[in-house]
Amino acid sequence: MDVMTRIERALQTALARTGQPGCPPRLGQAMHHAVFPRGARIRPRLTLAVAAACGEDAPAVSDAAAIGIELMHCASLVHDDLPCFDDADTRRGRPSVHRAFGEPLAVLAGDALIVLAYQTLAQGAAAQPLRLGQLVLTLGQAVGVPCGIVAGQAWECEPAADLAQYQREKTGALFAAATVSGAVAAGSEGEPWRGLGAALGEAFQVADDILDATSDAATLGKPVGQDLAHARPSAVCQLGLDGAIMHLRHLAEEAVDAVPSCLGQSALRSHILTETLRLIPQELARTAA
């Protein structure tokens, strides 16, 4: 089974809870709308890639870790699109959850996805209690305070924010959780993998800044120009477009260098470099070069 099929099946299994008796139908529909159809599934793919590189020995635990990460990411997108934040009309090329189901159900769907992430972890990793405890702690730290994605979002409410810190928290925290969780799920030490996730997370946020400044809504499937419109910290605003592209390349190299010694080190390094550099639109890359 290929990785994307594995992820989609595991997500379908997790979301099957919404079809059980007692679940309000429209809440279940809103949760499905937030998760499907799929995006790139970068975070769960990263979790499974690290687990494989570490000699995965418990696929059910790895699946639970990967799906917990993705459900948390989807929840963050639902909340990020709300009128009190970006007020985004679209996500992945179709109406955002609050546009399709209304703001109250969007808030509840996001909240329910957060809880479902922990339910999925608890059920999928129950046979490995020592790993489960570390996985729950890792995910919680990546979401809450002081340095999780909630804290990252909150920097947008402050009068000033350090760009690197903002990016580490808003995006990097969940990427770091993905790499740490992949190692833990495979029975390895997680902390040596944190640097890889942090570098990748910052790289993806820089790439998002570049696309927000240069792409269009039809291509991305979501509104563009949001950083400028909301006066958010942005690599393009602070470094210029060419500077942001060069910074992204540097972060890709940093991520490759951060892959710890493991059986799958060489393959994982090649995969990471290819995936990260693909984030740069080719026309922009040629111009910057």
N, C-alpha and C positions, 0 to 999 in steps of 0.2 A: 504494500500500500504506500503510495507516495505521501509526502508530508502534508500537502494541502488537503488531500482527501481525509487523512487522519485527523487534522484539525477540525475540518467541517463536520465530520461525524461526531466528534467529541462535543463540539458546540451544540449540535442538534440534540444530543443526549442531555446536555445540561439544561437547555431551554425546554425540554419535554416537561419539566415541572410546571410550566405555565399552562399546560393542557390538562392538568389534574383537577379533580373536583374542588370547588371552592375558590379557584383563581378567577378574578374578574376577567372576562374575555378581552376587553379592550386593553387592559394592562398587559396581558400576555402578547397581544398584537403589537403594542408599542415596544415591548422588549425585543420581539423578533425584528421589528423594523430597525431597531438600533444596531442589531448584530448582523443581519442578513439584508441584501446579498453581501458577500464578503468584500473587505478591502484587501490590502496587501498582506495582512496577517503577519507583519514583520516581527512583532514581539513574540508570539507563540512559536514562529519558525525559529527564532533565535534561541528560545528556551530549549526546543527539541534538538537543535544543532549542537548546543553545548552539552546536553545530556548524552548525545551520541558520541561526541568527542571524548567524553569522560567514561565511556564504556557502559552505557545505559543497561541497567539490570532489572528495572521495574517500570515497564512502559505505562502502567496505569498511573503511577505516581508522576511520571513525566507529563503525561496527558493532563492530569489534574493541575499541575503547576502551570503548564502552558495556557490552559483554558482559563484559569483564574486570572492570569495576567491579561488575557485578551478581553475578558468580561469587564475587568476594571478599566481598561482602555476605552471600551465602548461606552461605559457609563460616563467617563470623563468627557467624551465627545457630546453626549446628550446634554450634559450640564453646560459645557462650553458654548453650545449653540443657543442657549436660552436668551431671551430678550435682555436679561440683566447683565449678560456678558457680551457675546458677539452679535446676538440677534440675527443669526444666520438662517436664511430661508432654505438652503439646500445643504445636503451632505451626501457624498458619494453619488451625485448626479440626480438625486430625488429629494422631495421635501424632508427637511429635518424633522425630528420627532415632534417637537412642539408645534410645528406647522401642520403636521399630519394628524395629531391627536389632541392638541391643545396643551397649554403650559402646565396645568396641574398633573396630567398623566405623564408628561415628559419628566417632571421632577420625580414622580413616583417610580417611573420606569428606570431612571438612572439610579435611584436609591436601591431598587430591587436588584439591579444588576450587580451593584457593589456587594450586597448580601449574598447573591448567588455565587459570586466568585469564591467567597469563603465556604459556602455550602459545598461547592464542587471540590475544593481542596480537602475539606474534612472527609468527604465520602471517598474520594479517589485515593487518598493517601492514608486511609485508616489502618491499613496493614503495616505501615511503616511509621509508627508514632514518633520516633526521634526525628525523622525527616519532616514529618507533618508539622511539628512544633517550629522548626526552623523556617519552613516554607510560609507558615502563617505570619511569623514575625517579620520575615523579609518583605512580604507583600504589604503588611501594615506600615512598615517604615517607609515604603516607597510611595504610599498614598497620603499619609497624615503629616503631622508636624514632628520635628521642626523642618524637615527637608524633603517632604514628599510632593506629589503633584498638586495636592490641595494648597500647600504652602507656595508652590510655584505660581499657581493661578492667583493667589492672594497678593503677590508682588505687583500685579497689575492695579491693585487698589492703593498702592503706596505712592507717595509723591516722586520717588526715585527708586531705581533698582539697578543693581550691578548686572550687566548682561550675562556674564558667565554663570553667576549664581542662579539667575532667573532660568537660564536654559538647563542647568544641571537639575534643577528641581522640577520645572514644568514638564520636561521631556526626558531628561537623563535618568531621573529616579526610577521610572518604570522600566527603562532599558537595563539599568543596573540590576533591578530585581529579576529581569528575565534571564540574564546570564548567571547570576548567583543561584537562582532557583533551578536552572537546568543542571548545574553541578550538584546541588544538594539533592535533587530528585534522583540523580544517578549514584548517590552515596559518596560523593566527593566533597572536599572542603569548598565552600562557596566564596569566601572572601577574596581569594586570588583572582576571581573572575569579575570582580566589581569594576576594576579599571576599564576593562573591555566594554562593559555595558555603558559606563559613564561617557566614554569617548564616542561610542556609537550614538547615544542619545543626544549629545551635543551636536554631532554631525547631522543627524536627522532634523534637529530644530533649525540649524543653519540652512539646510536645504529647504525647509518649509518657509523660512524667511525669504529665500531667493525666489521661490515659486510664487509666494504671495505678492512679491514686487514685480514679477516679470511675466507670469502666466495669465490665463483667463479662466473665468468660472466654468465655461463649457469643458475645458480640458481637465481641470482639477475636480469638477463635480461639487464645488463649494465656492462661496464668495472669495474674492481676492481683494487686495488692498486693505486688509483688515488691520495690519500693524500700523499703517499710517493713519487710518481712520480713528483708531482707538488709542493712538499715541503709545503703543506698546514698545518695549525694548526689542530691537531688531538688529541682526548682524549687518543687514544691508544699510540701515540708517547709520550705524556706527562705523562700519568699515568700508562702505561703498560696495557696489556690485562686484567688481573685480576682487576686492579685498575679501569679501564674503566667500567667493568661489575658492580663492587660495586657502582661506581658513578651513573650508570644508575638506580640501585635499589633505591639509595637514592633519586634520582630525581622523581622516580615513587611515593615514599612515600610523597615527598614534594608536588607533584601534587594533591594527594588524600587529603592531609591536607588543600590545598588551595581552595577546592570547597566551595563557600560561602553557607550560610544557604538559602535553597530553598525547595520547595515542593518535588523535585526529588533528593535531596542531596544523600541519601543512595544508590539509584540505580546508580546514576552517579559516585559516588566514586568507587563502585564495578566494573563498566564497565571500568573506567580509569585504575585501578590497573591491571585488567586482560589484557587489550589491551597493556599496556606498558610492562609488564613482558613477554608477548609473543614475544617481539622484541629480546629477548636474545635467541640465539640458545640453545636448551636444553643441548646439549653435553658440550657447553662452560659453561653454568650455573652450571652443575654438577661438572665440573673441578674446577671452581672458588670456589664453596662451599666447 
